[in-house]
Amino acid sequence: MTSRVPELIDALLAKTRPIPALADVAVTDGPEVSGSTARDWLLIGFDGDADGEFLAAQTVGGWSSLSTGREEQLQVTCAAIASRSDTDVRAARQRAYEIGGHLEELLRADPSVGLVSLEVAIEASQLVQDQTEQGVQARLLLTVAGRAFT
């Protein structure tokens, strides 16, 4: 099947990993297995819910013309996660939005993320806040959505 999702995920990873403000944030390709002790994460292609469905992306498409190929509307799930060893939910929430803000800035500056015939932006978000025995965690779910031609 032809889809631009794999190259979009690769481009998001390539563009976010070198952002200086994310130097202390673990940026991952989906649900990576890691021994990292990082408190802050940016997950590309995963919502951070270990008990969930592990949905990375979805597409809807149709032919743009018989000669030029297919138009694809795509969505990639991302999550900005901030964990704290205390109960300061406000600090965790602010940090999650700060991490997500760097992804948003990247997409505003270059909606194509360097790819031809593709344009995306953050089109939806959800905030999940949880208090556990390990402390508070804020998880900002971001939908990077747009369209592309294959």
C-alpha positions as CSV (number, residue, x, y, z in Angstrom):
1,M,0.0,0.0,0.0
2,T,1.2,3.5,-0.8
3,S,1.1,5.9,2.1
4,R,3.1,9.0,3.2
5,V,2.7,8.0,6.9
6,P,6.1,6.3,7.3
7,E,8.1,9.1,5.8
8,L,6.1,11.7,7.8
9,I,6.9,9.9,11.1
10,D,10.6,9.7,10.0
11,A,10.6,13.5,9.2
12,L,8.9,14.4,12.5
13,L,11.6,12.4,14.3
14,A,14.4,13.9,12.3
15,K,13.2,17.4,12.8
16,T,12.4,17.2,16.6
17,R,15.4,15.3,17.9
18,P,17.9,18.2,17.2
19,I,15.7,20.9,18.8
20,P,17.9,22.4,21.5
21,A,15.0,23.0,23.9
22,L,14.2,19.3,23.7
23,A,17.7,18.1,24.7
24,D,16.5,16.7,28.0
25,V,13.4,15.2,26.5
26,A,13.4,11.5,25.3
27,V,12.1,11.7,21.7
28,T,10.9,8.3,20.6
29,D,9.7,6.5,17.5
30,G,6.5,4.9,18.8
31,P,6.5,2.7,21.9
32,E,10.2,2.1,22.2
33,V,11.5,-0.3,24.8
34,S,14.0,1.7,26.8
35,G,15.7,1.8,30.2
36,S,15.6,5.6,30.1
37,T,14.9,7.4,33.3
38,A,13.8,10.5,31.5
39,R,10.9,12.3,33.1
40,D,9.8,14.1,29.9
41,W,9.0,12.5,26.6
42,L,7.9,13.3,23.1
43,L,6.4,10.2,21.5
44,I,5.9,10.2,17.7
45,G,3.4,7.6,16.5
46,F,2.2,6.6,20.0
47,D,-0.1,8.1,22.6
48,G,1.8,6.9,25.6
49,D,-0.9,4.6,26.9
50,A,0.7,1.3,27.6
51,D,-2.7,-0.3,28.1
52,G,-4.2,1.2,25.0
53,E,-4.4,0.2,21.3
54,F,-1.0,1.5,20.3
55,L,-2.6,3.3,17.3
56,A,0.2,5.2,15.5
57,A,-1.6,6.8,12.5
58,Q,-4.6,6.7,10.4
59,T,-5.4,7.7,6.8
60,V,-8.3,8.3,4.5
61,G,-7.7,8.7,0.8
62,G,-9.0,8.7,-2.7
63,W,-7.8,9.2,-6.2
64,S,-6.9,12.8,-7.0
65,S,-6.9,11.9,-10.7
66,L,-6.3,8.7,-12.7
67,S,-2.9,10.0,-13.9
68,T,-1.4,11.6,-10.8
69,G,-2.1,9.3,-7.9
70,R,-3.8,9.4,-4.6
71,E,-4.6,12.2,-2.2
72,E,-4.2,11.0,1.4
73,Q,-5.6,12.7,4.5
74,L,-3.4,11.5,7.4
75,Q,-3.2,11.7,11.1
76,V,-0.2,10.8,13.3
77,T,-0.7,10.4,17.0
78,C,2.0,12.1,19.2
79,A,2.2,12.6,23.0
80,A,4.1,15.1,25.1
81,I,4.6,13.6,28.5
82,A,5.8,15.3,31.7
83,S,6.3,13.2,34.8
84,R,7.1,14.5,38.3
85,S,8.0,12.7,41.5
86,D,5.7,15.0,43.4
87,T,2.0,16.0,43.1
88,D,2.4,19.3,41.4
89,V,0.0,18.8,38.5
90,R,0.3,22.4,37.4
91,A,4.0,22.1,36.8
92,A,3.6,18.8,34.9
93,R,0.8,20.2,32.8
94,Q,2.8,23.3,31.9
95,R,5.9,21.2,31.0
96,A,3.7,18.9,28.8
97,Y,2.4,22.0,26.9
98,E,5.9,23.4,26.6
99,I,7.1,20.1,25.0
100,G,4.1,20.1,22.7
101,G,4.7,23.7,21.9
102,H,8.1,22.9,20.3
103,L,6.4,20.5,17.9
104,E,3.8,23.1,17.1
105,E,6.5,25.7,16.4
106,L,8.3,23.3,14.1
107,L,5.1,22.6,12.1
108,R,4.2,26.3,11.9
109,A,7.7,27.1,10.5
110,D,7.6,24.2,8.0
111,P,4.2,22.5,7.5
112,S,5.7,20.2,5.0
113,V,8.5,19.1,7.4
114,G,10.7,19.1,4.3
115,L,8.6,16.7,2.3
116,V,7.1,17.4,-1.2
117,S,3.3,17.5,-1.6
118,L,2.6,17.2,2.1
119,E,1.2,19.7,4.6
120,V,0.4,19.0,8.3
121,A,-0.3,20.9,11.5
122,I,-1.5,20.0,15.0
123,E,-5.2,19.8,14.5
124,A,-6.4,18.4,17.9
125,S,-5.2,17.8,21.4
126,Q,-6.3,16.1,24.6
127,L,-4.9,16.5,28.1
128,V,-4.7,13.5,30.4
129,Q,-3.5,14.0,34.0
130,D,-2.8,11.2,36.4
131,Q,-1.6,11.0,40.0
132,T,0.2,7.7,40.9
133,E,2.3,6.4,43.7
134,Q,5.3,7.6,41.6
135,G,3.9,11.2,41.3
136,V,2.0,13.2,38.8
137,Q,2.0,12.7,35.0
138,A,0.6,15.0,32.4
139,R,0.1,13.5,28.9
140,L,-0.7,15.9,26.1
141,L,-2.0,13.9,23.1
142,L,-1.5,15.7,19.8
143,T,-2.9,14.8,16.4
144,V,-0.6,15.9,13.6
145,A,-2.9,15.9,10.7
146,G,-3.0,17.1,7.1
147,R,-2.9,15.9,3.6
148,A,-0.4,14.5,1.1
149,F,-0.3,13.2,-2.4
150,T,1.3,9.8,-3.2
